[in-house]
Amino acid sequence: MRWSWQIAKVAGIPVRIHATFGLILLWVFFTDLSAGLGIARALLGVALVLSVFGCVVLHELGHALTARRYGVRTRDITLLPIGGVARLERIPERPSQEIAVALAGPAVNLVIAAAIFLPLALRYSAEPPASVLALQGTFLVQLLAINVFLAIFNLIPAFPMDGGRVLRALLATRFEYVRATQIAANVGQVIAFLFGLLGLIGNQPVLLFVALFVFIGAGQEAAAVRMRSVFSGVPVSRAMIRDFRTLRPEEPLTRAVELLLDGNQQDFPVLGERPGDPPLGILTRADLMTALAQGNTGRPVGEVTRRNCGSAHPGELLEGVFQRMQASGCPAVPVVGDDGAVVGMVTLENVGELAMVEAALGRSRFRVSGNGRT
């Protein structure tokens, strides 16, 4: 994920923090200060937030380590102001496995809550009620309550929460996977509408934010599954661009500008430094504009080339290439033939057009079948 930095690696899984994460810490700190609680209480509030996000990391590790049992790797875990995201390479094959992976996260929160509750219960079981009531609002009790809330909240049957994935997996035992995802997404959006309605009636901006988060997440999950279904079994050769221009690493950026203005191509494969070498990478339109803004138009293309995009083979399945492009943030990858020559390129734009064409053909076939003509 862009604008995120790795801060640790746990069980071989990179843990990243997004640039916007610091905003919530600043918000908590200055909110407590403005309420007159003092610096010590404000710092305690920040410590509570950090502890909560430590629990979020454990929650995501629950997903990741359970997925690993089923042969599914996790690319990374990223902390955002709204929580954490564990990016699995793929969805587990069986609905029962997806249910297990989804429930592992909330289960971790319940274990954490139990680990806090049991020592407190033993410690204060013989204390008078007044002593027990005095615990309310303390750091540990707040952390316990938040973990219980996280477990319950994540079990709401709506994407992108874990409950939505459980619902989808249960539906997948009776319906085709794309259909099951769409039903689960629809349920999630209905729940989002109810949250939004309650937020408006009760003047609760947090509920409105949650409603927007759930509504968008449900739509994105349904769209992603539809796109993966379109790409299933499709080779790269069906989606790659065959009419393209390339650049050499020693050419100046002015040459890239000429090619950009000369046609519709926005991203350019950069060839290897010597004949027969694999392609160096991709010069993207965004990177070219950034370099031009710095004023050095004579800069060699190789210095601006994005080198983490990898390459694809014409016979490779498009689904895997698309996932790699999403993971690396690259808008295009060169396609290399058996002889090592660049024979095409795959772009996100072209992949999206293929998805629209396939979806339109699918709807056409459905209408023809529905009219009884096939």
NORRA-V636088 format. One line per field, one symbol per residue. psi: psi as a letter, one per 30 degrees, with the letter a starting at -180 (. if undefined). A space follows every 10 residues. Layout:
psi=???
//
This chain:
psi=klhlkkfljk hgkkklklff efeeeeeeef eeefggflee eeeeeeeeee eefeeeeeee eeeeeeeefg gjlkelkkkl fgblkjjkel kkekeeeeee eefeeeeeee eeeefeeeee eeegegllee eefffkflee eeeeeeeeee eeefgkikkg leeeeeeeee effflkeeee eeeeeeeeee eeeeeeeeee eghjfeeeee eeeeeeeeee eeeeeeeeee fjgklefffk kfjlkllkff klfeeeeeee ffafkfkkkk llflkfklke bkjleeeeee eefffifgkk efffkjggfa llkefkkeee eeeeeeefgk flkkkkafgf kjfakkleee eeeeeeeeee eeeeeeeeef ggf.
//
